[in-house]
Amino acid sequence: MPQTTILAAGSTAATSSDVTVAAGEAVSVGIFSAAGIPADIALPVYMDTPSLDAQVGVLTANVPAIVLSGPGVFRVRREALAGSVSVGAFSDA
């Protein structure tokens, strides 16, 4: 599957576009950075629920990608990052 940027590389707080996964399907999401991913960076992955979003994973330098199983709608969040670090997220949907 082709990779799609769901959260443009940056350092400001932001939320990715929705990643919709159909029942019985699976989609990978991952973290990227042109300069490498620092060990202290973590992007949590959330599933949309009827109330608050539920955290289902975390993207890091040690876990740069995870597989999401459907059905569900998922998002990746980035808190504001210090320094000149710039990271984003992609999906293979």
C-alpha positions, 0 to 999 in steps of 0.5 A, spaced: 500 500 500 502 507 498 504 511 504 500 517 506 502 523 510 497 523 516 501 528 520 506 533 517 513 533 520 513 539 525 514 541 532 507 544 534 502 540 537 497 537 532 493 531 531 493 527 524 487 526 519 483 520 521 485 513 519 479 509 518 480 502 518 474 497 515 472 491 519 477 485 518 482 490 515 489 492 518 493 499 517 500 500 519 501 507 522 508 510 523 513 516 525 518 519 521 523 524 521 528 527 516 533 527 522 532 521 525 527 520 531 530 522 538 529 517 543 525 522 548 519 523 542 513 519 543 506 520 539 500 517 542 495 513 537 488 514 539 482 510 537 475 514 536 470 512 541 463 515 543 466 519 549 474 521 550 479 518 545 482 511 547 490 511 547 491 504 543 499 505 542 505 510 542 510 511 536 517 512 538 524 511 536 524 503 538 516 502 536 516 506 529 510 503 527 504 499 529 498 495 526 491 498 527 485 493 526 478 495 524 473 497 525 475 503 528 477 511 526 484 512 529 488 519 530 496 520 532 497 526 536 503 530 537 505 535 543 509 541 542 516 539 541 522 542 544 528 544 540 529 543 532 526 536 532 521 535 527 517 529 526 510 527 523 506 520 522 504 516 516 499 511 514 499 505 509 492 506 508 
